Amino acid sequence: MIEKSLKIYQSTKNKINALNYAMYMINWDSETEAPVGCLEERSKQLGNITEMIVSLSHKKTYVNALKDIIANKDKVDEITWLSASKEFEELEKELKVPSKELVNYQILLATSGQTWLEAKQTNDYKHFAPKLDKIITWQKKYIKYLETPNCKGYNVLLDTYEKGFTEEDYDKFFDTLRTELVPFVKEILSKKPIDDSFNKEYYPIELQKEFAKYLLKVMCFDKTKNVIKESEHPFTTGYGTTDERITCHYYDHLLTSFIFSIIHEMGHATYEKNCDPKFDDTALSGGSTMAMHESQSRFYENIVGRSYQFWKTHYPILKQTFVEQLKDISLDQFYRAINKVENSLIRTEADELTYPLHIMIRYEIEKKIFNNEVKTKDLPKLWINFIKNI
């Protein structure tokens, strides 16, 4: 019996993996270089692939095979048992949602990306608001499908990202930030600001890309397993330990943006690349949790990338790349500037000290969204209010 279940499990999993890989490649292409005109066709095909994945994973024979493997822990190897257990845990949630809604949600996400990009580039929130409202509405329905007596409301979504954590846990954490970090930040901001005006000089993007090549080499970028491209918002994605991809965005009047984006994203990619290859093609592949992933990327960005010793070695190369712009800027000046604390409206450009406050604001906004205390159209006003009164 267990042999039959293992055969069904592996055969079905191979097909699902192939379809997931196709989804991964389409999504990567969508974010980096796909022409705008293919949006409708691409979204339709993503919907078709999602439908195929759902059809395979929801099949009764596959669900029963997972149950059989989990029930026979002593008859299967550890990786198979752990992988099947994790898959079944996620599948149990998915089975509570009508299949058609799962497919339609993927199509919604596929079409929303381009709308978000257009809204961002034109600073037009109203352009994206209808799509965002549909996403939020779907998430609220998803919560209702998954609610249990012990896990309700916003906690359903929080548990999806960090298993076992609740609003109560996060409220305690962010209360600590309010009482201890916020006053400290305000005290620092009351001091004379560090001069970082050189950071906003004109830095040709082609030269930025030249230094990016150097920086990637420093970060052990492997051309046989890594790829870098441009996107509006920097991100990392990958498939197993042999395919890790990062993106960057270059601004010609903000030197440090691309530098710390690359270091941050290479932190993610390095973590993925150093996972055990034996977990590739299983549900155990990749980083353990979102929090662990972000801890690695921010360790690279802030502990390594903003350290004096790092730039003692690499600042001379940066100066050689931007001779005119940095000719009068010493290593000490540069080091102080990249660690400057300041109010910033952009999370990804925030310094190490104020970055957590951006996360706190987003958490408070999400709480209000899923407690039905704010409408989508009013989110900009709410965000501004938090920024002003933090």
C-alpha positions in Angstrom: 0.0 0.0 0.0 2.7 2.5 1.0 4.7 1.7 -2.2 1.6 2.6 -4.3 1.2 5.8 -2.4 4.8 6.8 -2.8 4.5 6.1 -6.6 1.4 8.3 -6.9 3.0 11.0 -4.7 6.3 11.2 -6.7 4.6 11.0 -10.1 2.1 13.8 -9.3 4.8 15.9 -7.5 7.0 15.7 -10.6 4.2 17.2 -12.8 3.4 19.8 -10.2 7.1 20.8 -10.0 7.3 21.2 -13.7 4.2 23.4 -13.8 5.5 25.5 -10.8 8.8 26.0 -12.7 6.9 27.2 -15.7 5.0 29.7 -13.4 8.3 30.8 -11.9 9.8 31.5 -15.3 6.7 33.4 -16.5 6.6 35.5 -13.4 10.3 36.3 -13.7 9.8 37.3 -17.3 6.8 39.4 -16.3 8.8 41.4 -13.8 11.9 42.0 -15.9 11.4 42.2 -19.6 8.0 40.9 -20.9 6.4 43.3 -23.3 3.3 45.1 -22.0 1.2 44.0 -24.9 1.4 40.3 -23.8 -0.3 41.0 -20.5 -3.7 39.6 -21.3 -2.3 36.4 -23.0 0.2 35.9 -20.2 -2.4 36.2 -17.5 -4.7 33.8 -19.3 -1.9 31.2 -19.5 -1.0 31.7 -15.9 -4.6 30.9 -15.1 -4.5 27.8 -17.2 -1.3 26.6 -15.4 -2.8 27.3 -12.0 -5.9 25.3 -13.0 -3.7 22.3 -14.0 -1.8 22.5 -10.7 -5.0 22.7 -8.7 -6.5 19.8 -10.7 -3.4 17.6 -9.9 -3.0 18.6 -6.2 -6.7 18.3 -5.3 -7.1 14.9 -6.9 -8.4 12.4 -4.3 -5.7 9.8 -5.1 -3.0 12.4 -4.4 -4.5 13.6 -1.2 -4.9 10.0 0.0 -1.3 9.3 -0.9 -0.1 12.2 1.2 -2.2 10.9 4.1 -0.9 7.4 3.8 2.7 8.6 3.7 2.2 10.8 6.8 0.6 7.8 8.6 3.5 5.5 7.8 6.4 7.6 9.1 8.5 4.5 9.9 8.2 3.2 6.4 9.5 6.2 4.4 12.6 8.3 4.5 12.7 11.4 6.6 12.8 13.9 3.8 9.8 12.3 2.0 7.8 12.3 5.2 8.6 15.9 6.1 7.9 17.1 2.6 4.6 15.3 2.4 3.6 16.6 5.8 4.4 20.2 4.8 2.5 19.8 1.5 -0.5 18.3 3.2 -0.6 21.1 5.7 -0.7 23.7 2.9 -3.1 21.6 0.8 -5.6 21.3 3.7 -5.9 25.1 3.6 -6.2 25.2 -0.1 -8.9 22.6 -0.2 -11.2 24.9 1.8 -11.1 27.4 -1.0 -13.2 26.8 -4.2 -10.8 25.9 -7.1 -12.2 28.5 -9.4 -11.4 31.2 -6.9 -7.8 30.1 -6.6 -7.4 30.3 -10.3 -9.1 33.7 -10.6 -6.9 35.1 -7.8 -3.8 34.2 -9.7 -5.1 35.9 -12.8 -5.9 38.9 -10.7 -2.4 39.1 -9.3 -0.9 38.6 -12.8 -2.8 41.6 -14.2 -2.3 43.8 -11.1 1.5 44.0 -11.4 1.4 46.1 -14.5 -1.3 48.4 -13.1 0.8 48.9 -9.9 3.8 49.8 -12.1 1.8 52.4 -14.1 0.4 53.9 -10.9 3.9 54.1 -9.3 5.5 55.7 -12.3 2.7 58.3 -12.6 2.2 58.7 -8.8 -1.5 57.9 -9.3 -2.8 55.8 -6.5 -6.4 55.9 -7.9 -5.2 54.0 -10.9 -4.2 51.0 -8.8 -6.8 51.3 -6.1 -9.5 49.2 -7.9 -7.1 46.3 -8.3 -5.9 46.6 -4.7 -9.5 46.6 -3.5 -10.1 43.3 -5.4 -7.0 41.7 -3.8 -8.0 42.8 -0.3 -11.6 41.6 -0.9 -10.2 38.2 -2.0 -7.9 38.0 1.1 -10.9 38.7 3.4 -12.8 35.9 1.8 -9.7 33.7 2.2 -9.7 34.4 5.9 -13.3 33.3 6.2 -12.5 30.0 4.4 -9.6 29.3 6.8 -10.8 30.6 10.1 -10.9 28.2 13.1 -11.9 28.7 16.7 -8.3 29.3 17.6 -7.2 31.3 14.6 -9.5 34.1 13.3 -9.3 37.3 11.3 -5.9 38.9 10.5 -4.2 36.1 12.5 -5.0 33.7 9.6 -2.8 35.8 7.3 -0.1 36.3 9.9 0.1 32.6 10.5 0.6 32.0 6.8 3.9 34.0 6.9 5.2 33.1 10.4 3.5 30.1 11.8 2.2 30.5 15.3 2.6 34.3 15.5 -0.5 36.4 16.3 -1.5 40.0 16.6 -0.9 39.7 20.3 2.8 38.8 19.7 3.3 41.6 17.1 1.5 44.2 19.2 3.9 43.5 22.1 6.9 43.8 19.7 5.7 47.0 18.1 4.8 48.5 21.4 8.4 48.1 22.4 9.5 50.0 19.3 7.1 52.8 20.1 8.3 53.2 23.7 12.0 52.7 23.1 13.0 53.1 19.5 10.8 56.1 18.5 12.1 58.4 21.2 15.6 57.4 20.3 15.1 58.2 16.6 13.6 61.6 17.5 16.5 62.4 19.7 19.0 61.6 16.8 16.9 63.6 14.3 17.1 66.6 16.6 20.9 66.7 16.1 22.7 68.4 13.2 22.2 66.1 10.2 25.1 64.4 8.5 26.0 66.0 5.1 25.3 63.4 2.4 24.7 65.8 -0.5 27.2 64.0 -2.6 24.8 61.0 -2.7 22.4 63.1 -4.8 24.9 64.2 -7.5 24.6 62.9 -11.0 25.9 59.3 -11.3 25.7 57.9 -14.8 23.8 54.6 -14.8 26.3 52.9 -17.1 29.0 53.6 -14.5 26.7 52.3 -11.7 26.4 49.1 -13.6 30.2 48.8 -13.9 30.5 49.1 -10.1 27.6 46.6 -9.7 29.7 44.0 -11.6 32.5 44.6 -9.2 30.1 44.4 -6.2 28.6 41.2 -7.4 32.0 39.6 -7.7 32.7 40.7 -4.1 29.4 39.1 -3.0 30.4 35.7 -4.7 27.9 36.1 -7.6 28.1 32.8 -9.6 27.3 33.4 -13.2 26.5 29.7 -13.7 23.7 29.9 -11.1 22.9 33.6 -10.6 21.3 36.2 -12.9 20.8 39.9 -12.4 18.4 42.1 -14.3 16.5 45.4 -13.8 13.0 45.9 -12.3 11.0 48.7 -10.8 11.3 47.2 -7.4 14.4 45.1 -6.5 13.6 41.5 -5.5 15.1 38.0 -5.3 13.6 34.8 -6.7 14.8 31.3 -7.4 14.2 27.7 -7.9 16.2 25.3 -5.8 19.9 25.8 -5.2 21.1 26.1 -8.8 18.9 29.0 -10.0 18.9 32.3 -8.0 18.0 35.5 -9.6 18.1 39.1 -8.4 17.0 42.5 -9.7 18.1 46.0 -9.2 16.9 49.5 -9.9 19.3 52.3 -10.8 18.6 56.0 -10.0 21.0 58.5 -11.6 20.7 60.9 -8.6 20.9 58.4 -5.7 24.2 56.6 -5.6 23.7 54.3 -2.6 20.3 52.9 -3.8 21.7 50.3 -6.2 24.6 49.5 -3.9 22.5 48.4 -0.9 19.9 46.9 -3.1 22.5 44.5 -4.6 24.0 43.7 -1.2 20.5 43.1 0.2 19.3 40.9 -2.6 22.5 38.9 -2.7 21.9 38.2 1.0 18.7 36.5 0.0 20.3 34.7 -2.9 23.3 33.5 -0.9 21.0 32.1 1.8 19.0 30.1 -0.9 22.2 29.0 -2.6 23.6 27.6 0.6 20.5 25.5 1.5 21.1 21.7 1.2 20.6 20.5 -2.4 19.0 17.3 -1.1 15.9 19.4 -0.5 15.6 20.6 -4.1 12.3 19.6 -5.8 10.7 19.0 -2.4 8.4 21.1 -0.2 11.4 21.7 2.1 13.4 23.6 -0.6 14.4 27.2 0.1 14.6 29.3 3.2 12.9 28.1 6.4 10.7 31.3 7.1 10.2 34.8 5.8 11.8 36.2 8.9 14.9 34.1 8.6 15.2 35.1 4.9 15.0 38.8 5.8 17.4 38.4 8.6 20.0 37.1 6.2 19.5 39.9 3.6 19.5 42.6 6.2 22.6 41.1 7.9 24.4 41.4 4.5 23.0 44.9 3.9 23.5 46.5 7.3 26.1 44.5 9.3 28.4 43.8 6.4 27.5 46.4 3.8 27.4 49.5 6.1 30.5 48.5 8.0 33.7 50.6 8.0 35.9 47.5 7.2 33.9 46.7 4.1 34.3 50.1 2.6 37.9 50.4 3.7 38.5 47.7 1.1 36.0 48.7 -1.5 35.6 52.5 -1.4 38.8 53.1 -3.4 37.2 51.2 -6.3 34.0 53.2 -6.0 36.1 56.4 -6.1 37.8 55.2 -9.2 34.5 54.6 -10.8 33.1 58.0 -9.9 36.2 60.2 -10.0 34.6 63.6 -10.2 31.6 63.0 -7.9 33.7 61.5 -5.0 37.0 63.3 -5.4 36.5 65.3 -2.3 34.7 62.7 -0.2 36.8 60.8 2.2 36.2 57.3 3.5 35.1 58.6 6.8 32.6 61.0 5.2 31.2 58.2 3.0 30.9 55.9 6.0 29.0 58.4 8.0 26.7 59.3 5.1 25.7 55.6 4.5 24.8 55.3 8.1 22.9 58.6 8.3 19.5 58.4 10.2 16.8 60.4 8.6 13.0 60.5 8.0 12.3 58.7 4.7 9.1 58.0 2.9 10.5 55.1 1.0 11.0 51.8 3.0 13.6 50.3 0.7 15.8 53.5 1.0 15.4 53.7 4.8 18.3 53.6 7.2 18.9 50.8 9.7 17.3 52.6 12.6 14.1 53.9 10.9 13.4 50.9 8.7 11.5 49.0 11.5 9.2 52.0 11.8 8.1 51.5 8.2 7.3 47.9 9.0 5.3 49.0 12.1 3.3 51.4 10.0 2.5 48.7 7.4 1.4 46.4 10.2 -0.9 48.9 11.7 -2.4 49.7 8.3 -3.0 46.0 7.6 -4.7 45.5 11.0 -7.1 48.3 10.1 -7.7 46.8 6.7 -8.6 43.3 7.9 -10.5 44.6 10.9 -12.7 46.6 8.4 -11.7 49.9 9.9 -10.5 51.6 6.7 -11.5 51.5 3.0 -9.1 51.0 0.2 -9.6 54.6 -1.2 -8.6 56.0 2.2 -5.3 54.2 2.6 -3.1 57.1 1.4 -4.6 59.4 4.1 -4.1 56.8 6.7 -0.5 56.3 5.7 0.2 60.0 5.8 -1.4 60.2 9.2 0.8 57.5 10.6 3.9 59.0 9.0 3.2 62.4 10.6 2.3 61.1 14.1 4.6 58.2 14.6 
